[in-house]
């Protein structure tokens, strides 16, 4: 949509970081080939309400695995048993490209745990900060990021 605003946010990783607190029954794993279709389906569902878009599965998969910024060790899935309930996709440039939690699992702390996990991993890799972009009208996401100490760097008009 014309006139939309995107926010570039940054988390400073140089200070102490709180640990990730995972809800009962939720575990985190790195993205694997077998989970790509489920991760993709969750991203499609998460971006459907006007917060972005995702290419069809095969195009998304090919673009993902051939992107120079892709490292499967920076892409995390929140799992309940064998079900993907959350996705956090990081890039090697200390950028969080995607963060989505299944609607039925929102409000349980999964997004907060994924975010804390991403921050911790990037800090362990020696990064000073993590950046991400979020649509300004996505108030739920903006509140989450602010709650976790992310600061506004720039407003971008689309």
C-alpha positions as semicolon CSV with decimal commas, in nm:
position;residue;x (nm);y (nm);z (nm)
1;X;0,000;0,000;0,000
2;X;0,124;0,348;-0,081
3;X;0,197;0,560;0,223
4;X;0,284;0,267;0,449
5;X;0,570;0,317;0,688
6;X;0,828;0,058;0,782
7;X;1,037;0,093;1,097
8;X;1,400;-0,012;1,121
9;X;1,461;-0,123;1,480
10;X;1,785;-0,222;1,655
11;X;1,871;-0,420;1,966
12;X;2,205;-0,340;2,131
13;X;2,365;-0,670;2,235
14;X;2,663;-0,528;2,426
15;X;2,497;-0,547;2,768
16;X;2,358;-0,845;2,958
17;X;2,067;-1,024;2,794
18;X;1,785;-1,206;2,972
19;X;1,764;-1,578;2,894
20;X;1,491;-1,723;2,676
21;X;1,201;-1,860;2,883
22;X;1,024;-2,130;2,683
23;X;0,663;-2,216;2,763
24;X;0,603;-2,570;2,885
25;X;0,608;-2,819;2,599
26;X;0,786;-2,583;2,356
27;X;1,139;-2,648;2,237
28;X;1,361;-2,467;1,986
29;X;1,537;-2,634;1,693
30;X;1,728;-2,508;1,392
31;X;1,556;-2,515;1,054
32;X;1,596;-2,842;0,864
33;X;1,489;-2,947;0,514
34;X;1,212;-3,164;0,657
35;X;1,056;-2,863;0,834
36;X;1,076;-2,620;0,540
37;X;0,715;-2,676;0,421
38;X;0,570;-2,626;0,771
39;X;0,787;-2,321;0,837
40;X;0,681;-2,174;0,503
41;X;0,312;-2,238;0,572
42;X;0,340;-2,059;0,906
43;X;0,515;-1,761;0,745
44;X;0,241;-1,739;0,480
45;X;-0,027;-1,748;0,750
46;X;0,156;-1,495;0,966
47;X;0,199;-1,240;0,688
48;X;-0,151;-1,283;0,542
49;X;-0,314;-1,005;0,749
50;X;-0,122;-0,739;0,557
51;X;0,212;-0,751;0,735
52;X;0,408;-0,872;0,431
53;X;0,408;-1,158;0,186
54;X;0,590;-1,482;0,116
55;X;0,662;-1,642;-0,222
56;X;0,513;-1,984;-0,305
57;X;0,699;-2,271;-0,136
58;X;0,939;-2,375;-0,414
59;X;1,033;-2,016;-0,504
60;X;1,077;-1,931;-0,135
61;X;1,286;-2,243;-0,074
62;X;1,516;-2,178;-0,371
63;X;1,560;-1,810;-0,280
64;X;1,628;-1,901;0,082
65;X;1,890;-2,170;0,031
66;X;2,074;-1,973;-0,239
67;X;2,081;-1,644;-0,047
68;X;2,432;-1,550;0,070
69;X;2,282;-1,436;0,403
70;X;2,117;-1,773;0,474
71;X;2,254;-1,995;0,749
72;X;2,019;-2,267;0,876
73;X;2,184;-2,231;1,218
74;X;2,030;-1,880;1,236
75;X;1,678;-1,996;1,151
76;X;1,487;-2,123;1,454
77;X;1,163;-2,311;1,494
78;X;0,955;-2,324;1,809
79;X;0,813;-2,674;1,821
80;X;0,535;-2,838;2,017
81;X;0,593;-3,207;1,961
82;X;0,627;-3,228;1,581
83;X;0,430;-2,908;1,507
84;X;0,600;-2,583;1,403
85;X;0,437;-2,312;1,615
86;X;0,691;-2,033;1,566
87;X;0,959;-1,924;1,321
88;X;1,249;-1,680;1,365
89;X;1,463;-1,643;1,054
90;X;1,793;-1,462;1,103
91;X;2,044;-1,355;0,841
92;X;2,423;-1,365;0,876
93;X;2,429;-0,983;0,878
94;X;2,273;-0,984;1,228
95;X;1,931;-0,912;1,084
96;X;1,606;-1,077;1,192
97;X;1,415;-1,125;0,868
98;X;1,106;-1,301;1,000
99;X;0,937;-1,369;1,333
100;X;0,598;-1,540;1,328
101;X;0,400;-1,738;1,586
102;X;0,096;-1,946;1,496
103;X;-0,224;-1,758;1,596
104;X;-0,336;-2,036;1,834
105;X;-0,005;-2,009;2,022
106;X;0,020;-1,631;2,049
107;X;0,020;-1,480;2,395
108;X;0,210;-1,772;2,551
109;X;0,556;-1,612;2,538
110;X;0,684;-1,797;2,231
111;X;0,768;-1,481;2,036
112;X;0,952;-1,341;2,340
113;X;1,147;-1,665;2,380
114;X;1,236;-1,675;2,009
115;X;1,348;-1,313;2,021
116;X;1,561;-1,369;2,332
117;X;1,711;-1,680;2,168
118;X;1,797;-1,488;1,850
119;X;1,958;-1,209;2,053
120;X;2,165;-1,461;2,248
121;X;2,285;-1,645;1,937
122;X;2,392;-1,324;1,763
123;X;2,570;-1,207;2,078
124;X;2,756;-1,541;2,094
125;X;2,862;-1,480;1,733
126;X;3,019;-1,149;1,840
127;X;2,758;-0,915;1,697
128;X;2,708;-0,575;1,865
129;X;2,343;-0,543;1,758
130;X;2,053;-0,704;1,572
131;X;1,832;-0,514;1,328
132;X;1,487;-0,583;1,188
133;X;1,216;-0,407;0,995
134;X;0,850;-0,403;1,093
135;X;0,546;-0,237;0,940
136;X;0,446;0,060;1,158
137;X;0,080;-0,051;1,150
138;X;0,175;-0,391;1,300
139;X;0,121;-0,263;1,654
140;X;0,141;-0,604;1,819
141;X;0,488;-0,664;1,675
142;X;0,601;-0,307;1,749
143;X;0,500;-0,352;2,115
144;X;0,685;-0,685;2,137
145;X;1,005;-0,537;1,997
146;X;0,988;-0,229;2,219
147;X;0,930;-0,451;2,523
148;X;1,252;-0,632;2,437
149;X;1,460;-0,317;2,416
150;X;1,462;-0,256;2,043
151;X;1,504;0,110;1,951
152;X;1,392;0,301;1,645
153;X;1,676;0,370;1,401
154;X;1,481;0,498;1,100
155;X;1,132;0,537;0,952
156;X;1,108;0,426;0,591
157;X;0,824;0,521;0,356
158;X;0,714;0,249;0,117
